[in-house]
Amino acid sequence: MTDVTTRERVSQRVPLWRDVIVLKWVTQVFLLLVVLSAMWFLANQAGDNLRARNINTDFDFLERPVDIQIGEGIDTHPDTGGRALWSAMVNTLRLSISGIFFATILGVIVGLARLSDNWLVRRIGSIWVETLRNIPLLVQMIFYYSAMTAALPRLGLETGPINGWLHVSNKGISMPRVHIADGFYQWAVVVLIGAAAAHFVRRHRQRIQDETGANASPILWALGTVALFGLVGLFVHPAFFWLGPIFGAIADLLDSLPNTVPQLLVSAIA
């Protein structure tokens, strides 16, 4: 009986050329080979055409000198293509991060406004969301930029409001910027050590005050400790020269903050 059943199952097995699963796999593999062959053919044709026109497609441009001027960033006059590419990548990242940050703050404010018990604030938040959510972001950017350039004066020394310090024009907001000098981060390490020491000094003075009842001025002692370490750090920070490469990347990051960040902060405060 068992032999008969086995023979029946074997006789009922679907041939490979009629098996749906096998046909699906064969079709997919065939299409994959066709696509890869087409890509290989197009790549060869493109390479031959580029070589015929003496157009290089390698990465040597990363080390070649370039004459490119970038509006803002960690390096506005890059000397190589790689440095220019790095500066552009940093600009993209900093604008993306700052945009996400301010968009999050604005979204939280508008969301809280829609939940407000004040009827006017709630209606303004609802109108803001319902109106702007259906307008493409590119259209909004063009509208805001056009409104700014039309309302503000042209760039000049007399555009104020504080000549030499704060200038508001259709080009944006210009203001002095603090640049961190060499040795700052090494000095900051000394100050951080002083802050840690100030914590223990404050606890010690606080314990003396609790035990004796006399005013031990723990806060003043802590501030004095930090100030002392800061003063000493002005003279000993060259000893921490080995920290320069580590904090050099931090300096580039801080210098890469877009000019729009302080401009937006000043605009919000105003």
C-alpha positions in Angstrom: 0.0 0.0 0.0 2.8 2.4 0.8 4.6 1.7 -2.5 1.4 2.4 -4.4 0.9 5.8 -2.6 4.5 6.8 -3.2 4.2 6.0 -6.9 1.0 8.0 -7.1 2.7 11.1 -5.5 5.6 10.8 -7.8 3.3 10.6 -10.8 1.3 13.6 -9.6 4.4 15.9 -9.2 4.3 18.9 -11.4 7.2 19.1 -14.0 9.8 21.9 -13.5 8.8 23.7 -16.6 5.2 23.9 -15.3 6.0 24.7 -11.7 4.8 28.2 -10.8 7.5 28.8 -8.2 10.3 27.7 -10.5 8.9 29.8 -13.3 8.8 32.9 -11.0 12.4 32.4 -10.0 13.6 31.9 -13.5 11.8 35.0 -14.7 13.2 37.1 -11.9 16.8 35.9 -12.5 16.4 36.5 -16.3 15.1 40.1 -15.7 18.0 40.7 -13.3 20.6 39.6 -15.8 18.9 41.8 -18.5 19.0 44.9 -16.2 22.6 44.3 -15.2 23.6 43.8 -18.8 21.9 47.0 -19.9 23.6 48.9 -17.1 27.0 47.5 -18.0 26.4 48.4 -21.7 25.3 52.0 -20.8 28.2 52.4 -18.4 30.7 51.3 -21.1 29.1 53.6 -23.7 29.2 56.5 -21.3 32.9 55.9 -20.4 33.9 55.7 -24.1 32.1 58.9 -24.9 33.6 60.7 -21.9 37.1 59.5 -22.8 36.6 60.6 -26.4 35.9 64.1 -25.1 38.8 64.1 -22.6 36.4 64.3 -19.6 37.9 62.7 -16.5 35.5 60.8 -14.2 37.9 59.9 -11.4 38.2 61.4 -8.0 41.4 63.4 -8.7 39.4 66.6 -8.5 39.4 66.2 -4.7 43.1 67.0 -4.6 43.2 69.5 -7.5 43.4 73.3 -6.9 40.1 75.0 -7.5 39.1 78.7 -7.8 35.8 78.6 -5.9 34.4 81.2 -3.5 31.8 80.0 -1.0 29.5 82.6 0.5 29.8 81.3 4.1 31.1 78.3 6.0 34.2 76.9 7.6 36.2 77.7 4.5 35.0 80.4 2.1 38.1 80.1 -0.2 38.9 76.3 -0.4 42.2 75.4 -2.0 41.1 72.0 -3.3 38.0 70.3 -4.5 37.9 68.1 -1.5 37.9 71.0 0.9 35.2 72.7 -1.2 33.1 69.5 -1.0 33.7 69.3 2.7 32.6 72.9 3.3 29.5 72.4 1.2 28.6 69.3 3.2 29.1 71.1 6.5 26.9 74.0 5.2 24.2 71.5 4.3 24.3 69.8 7.7 24.3 73.0 9.7 21.4 74.5 7.8 19.5 71.2 8.1 20.1 71.0 11.9 19.3 74.6 12.5 16.2 74.3 10.3 15.0 71.2 12.2 15.7 73.0 15.5 13.7 76.1 14.7 11.0 74.2 13.0 10.5 72.1 16.1 10.3 75.2 18.3 7.8 76.8 16.0 5.7 73.6 15.8 5.6 73.3 19.5 4.5 76.9 19.9 1.8 76.6 17.3 0.6 73.3 18.7 0.3 74.8 22.2 -1.5 77.7 20.7 -4.1 75.4 19.2 -4.6 73.9 22.6 -4.9 77.2 24.4 -8.0 78.2 26.3 -7.7 81.7 24.8 -10.1 81.9 21.9 -8.0 84.3 19.8 -4.7 82.4 20.3 -6.5 79.1 19.5 -8.0 80.5 16.3 -4.7 82.0 15.2 -3.0 78.7 15.7 -5.7 76.9 13.8 -5.7 79.4 10.9 -1.9 79.1 10.7 -1.9 75.4 10.5 -4.9 75.0 8.1 -3.6 77.8 5.8 0.1 76.9 5.6 -0.2 73.1 5.6 -1.6 73.1 2.0 0.9 75.7 0.6 4.2 74.2 -0.7 7.3 75.1 1.3 9.0 76.4 -1.9 6.2 78.9 -2.5 6.3 80.1 1.1 10.1 80.6 0.9 9.8 82.6 -2.3 7.0 84.7 -0.7 8.9 85.4 2.4 12.1 86.2 0.5 10.3 88.6 -1.8 8.5 90.3 1.1 11.9 90.8 2.9 13.7 92.1 -0.1 10.9 94.5 -1.0 10.4 95.9 2.6 14.0 96.3 3.7 16.5 98.8 2.3 19.5 98.0 0.1 22.8 97.0 1.8 24.9 100.0 3.0 26.8 101.4 5.9 23.8 103.7 6.7 21.2 100.9 6.9 21.7 100.7 10.7 20.1 100.6 13.2 23.5 100.6 14.8 26.1 101.6 12.3 29.2 99.4 12.5 27.5 96.9 14.8 24.1 96.0 13.5 22.9 96.4 9.9 19.5 95.3 8.6 19.1 95.2 4.8 17.6 93.1 2.0 20.7 91.0 2.1 20.1 89.9 5.7 21.2 91.0 9.1 24.9 91.7 9.7 26.6 91.9 13.1 30.0 91.3 14.7 30.9 87.7 15.4 33.1 86.4 18.1 36.0 84.2 16.7 37.7 81.8 19.1 41.4 82.3 19.2 44.1 79.7 19.4 44.5 78.2 22.9 40.9 78.9 24.0 40.0 75.3 24.4 43.1 74.4 26.3 42.3 77.3 28.7 38.7 76.0 28.9 40.0 72.6 30.0 41.8 74.4 32.9 38.6 76.3 33.8 36.6 73.0 33.8 39.1 71.5 36.2 38.6 74.6 38.3 34.8 74.1 38.2 35.2 70.5 39.4 37.5 71.7 42.2 35.0 74.5 43.0 32.3 71.9 43.6 34.4 70.2 46.3 35.4 73.6 47.8 31.8 74.6 48.0 30.8 71.4 49.7 33.7 71.7 52.2 32.7 75.3 53.1 29.1 74.3 53.3 29.9 71.6 55.8 31.9 74.0 57.9 29.0 76.4 57.9 26.6 73.7 58.9 28.9 72.5 61.8 29.9 75.9 63.2 26.9 78.0 62.2 29.2 80.8 61.0 28.9 82.2 57.5 31.5 80.3 55.5 30.5 81.9 52.1 30.5 78.6 50.1 29.4 80.3 46.9 32.0 83.0 47.0 34.7 80.5 47.7 33.5 78.4 44.7 33.5 81.4 42.4 36.9 82.4 43.7 38.2 78.9 42.9 36.9 79.1 39.3 38.4 82.6 38.9 41.7 81.5 40.2 41.9 78.5 37.9 40.9 80.8 35.0 43.7 83.2 35.8 46.2 80.4 36.2 45.0 78.9 32.9 46.1 82.0 31.0 49.7 81.1 31.8 49.7 77.3 31.8 47.3 76.5 28.9 50.3 76.0 26.5 51.1 72.8 28.4 47.9 71.4 27.0 49.0 71.7 23.4 48.2 68.1 22.8 44.5 68.9 23.1 44.7 71.2 20.1 43.9 68.6 17.4 41.0 67.3 19.5 39.4 70.6 20.0 40.3 71.8 16.5 37.3 69.8 15.2 35.1 71.5 17.8 36.3 74.9 16.7 35.5 74.1 13.1 32.0 73.0 14.2 31.4 76.2 16.2 32.7 78.3 13.3 30.5 76.5 10.9 27.3 77.7 12.7 25.4 79.6 10.0 25.1 83.3 10.1 21.3 82.8 10.0 21.3 81.4 13.5 22.3 84.6 15.4 20.2 86.5 12.9 17.1 84.5 13.7 17.8 84.9 17.4 18.1 88.6 17.1 15.0 88.8 15.0 13.0 86.8 17.5 14.2 89.0 20.4 13.4 92.1 18.5 
